[in-house]
Amino acid sequence: MAYQRGSLKKVRRKEGETWVLRYRVTSADGRRVEHIATIGLVREFPKDKDAWREVDRLGLGVRINDTPAHGRASFHSLAEHYLKADFGADAVRPKSANTISHVERIVRAYLVPRFGNEIADDIKPLDIQRWFKSLHETGGLAWTTIAKMRGVMSRIYKVGILHEHVEKNPVLHVVTRSKTDYKAIVITPAQTLAILKALPSPLHFTLVLTCAATALRASEMLALRWRDVLWNEGRIRISKRWSEGKDGVTKTEASDGYVPLHPVLAAHLRSWRKQSSYAKDGDFVFPSIKARGHVPLSASIFVADHLRPAAKKTGVHIEDGQRFGLHNLRHSLSNWLVNKAKVEPKTVQSILRHAKIQTTLDLYTQDDGDETRTAQGEYLTALGVATQMVQ
């Protein structure tokens, strides 16, 4: 059975005109028959969109698709049930708007078109793995993207098992490759300074300087208000991120915290606040001038119109189509702190607010040629051959 939404209908009752949701169920003899569920009085929900909101609040979209008999739920109904259950009241941790949007796209653009009409418990692990492989070889999808897809599909089955709609998870037997070929462009402090000098706007200058010194994510930078800058404490409070045009929760629990505010950075932020037309405690630190400070500036527009051109102008090699933006400043700070400044990795992890130190070491630092050559030289010295003539 495909996933059903049902349909709304107004019926006359003693208490007044009432909204009901019509939907179909399978009777004991296998026939499809109509059932109704009462939503509420029309005077309480004047428009159909109000009634649909009440349908969602009551969880009827999930309930009318519940399949009591194991093994008969379609993958489509299982996937829709997951979207309702895992992003709703039963969620252990609220999901960000970005996460919800990303997962919904995976479900509706890829998983449902391929497996939607199949019985969930009849889907074979080998079929899933072959499909994933074809997405990479003929569809051009990166293995990292396919690995995320696998994770979402597995989660659909886990939630289905929790709610007793399916008995097994075929995705557990499916393997993918999760290694990425992506290597972030890392720039030196000298290159960063050159970029800063190429940005005449004090707004843009302070934005890049703050990002370079704190390794804040772009979404966290945009969400900053002046009250988040704790001048006397020497730190900046990070409690939200700007996503989908509004404040949202931080990317991870570890991201919710503080980053240091050095006196030098504080001085630049104070200077910018004196120049900004939006300097109240509740105003954005990096506002959109065009939107009169009601929202922060657009990171994508800033990168395309200002940051990338400034970087190229100062000699940073960026190929057409290659990614370069504010996030590269995060990579660059991490790389410099570990490889050049020899800061303890745990300290760098704290600055970047990673939940796991392996993320800091694996993704946000790169091998430094000078450092590795120096280390090799120290070993050769220990061997006693460093003073011999190099042929």
Secondary structure as GFF3:
##gff-version 3
##sequence-region A 1 391
A	DSSP	beta_strand	7	13	.	.	.	ID=ss1
A	DSSP	beta_strand	16	26	.	.	.	ID=ss2
A	DSSP	beta_strand	32	41	.	.	.	ID=ss3
A	DSSP	alpha_helix	48	58	.	.	.	ID=ss4
A	DSSP	alpha_helix	60	63	.	.	.	ID=ss5
A	DSSP	alpha_helix	75	86	.	.	.	ID=ss6
A	DSSP	alpha_helix	97	106	.	.	.	ID=ss7
A	DSSP	pi_helix	107	111	.	.	.	ID=ss8
A	DSSP	alpha_helix	112	115	.	.	.	ID=ss9
A	DSSP	three_ten_helix	120	122	.	.	.	ID=ss10
A	DSSP	alpha_helix	125	137	.	.	.	ID=ss11
A	DSSP	alpha_helix	143	162	.	.	.	ID=ss12
A	DSSP	three_ten_helix	170	173	.	.	.	ID=ss13
A	DSSP	alpha_helix	189	197	.	.	.	ID=ss14
A	DSSP	alpha_helix	202	214	.	.	.	ID=ss15
A	DSSP	alpha_helix	218	223	.	.	.	ID=ss16
A	DSSP	three_ten_helix	226	228	.	.	.	ID=ss17
A	DSSP	beta_strand	229	230	.	.	.	ID=ss18
A	DSSP	beta_strand	235	238	.	.	.	ID=ss19
A	DSSP	beta_strand	241	243	.	.	.	ID=ss20
A	DSSP	beta_strand	246	248	.	.	.	ID=ss21
A	DSSP	three_ten_helix	253	255	.	.	.	ID=ss22
A	DSSP	beta_strand	257	260	.	.	.	ID=ss23
A	DSSP	alpha_helix	263	275	.	.	.	ID=ss24
A	DSSP	alpha_helix	299	302	.	.	.	ID=ss25
A	DSSP	pi_helix	303	307	.	.	.	ID=ss26
A	DSSP	alpha_helix	308	313	.	.	.	ID=ss27
A	DSSP	alpha_helix	326	339	.	.	.	ID=ss28
A	DSSP	alpha_helix	345	352	.	.	.	ID=ss29
A	DSSP	alpha_helix	357	363	.	.	.	ID=ss30
A	DSSP	alpha_helix	369	383	.	.	.	ID=ss31
###
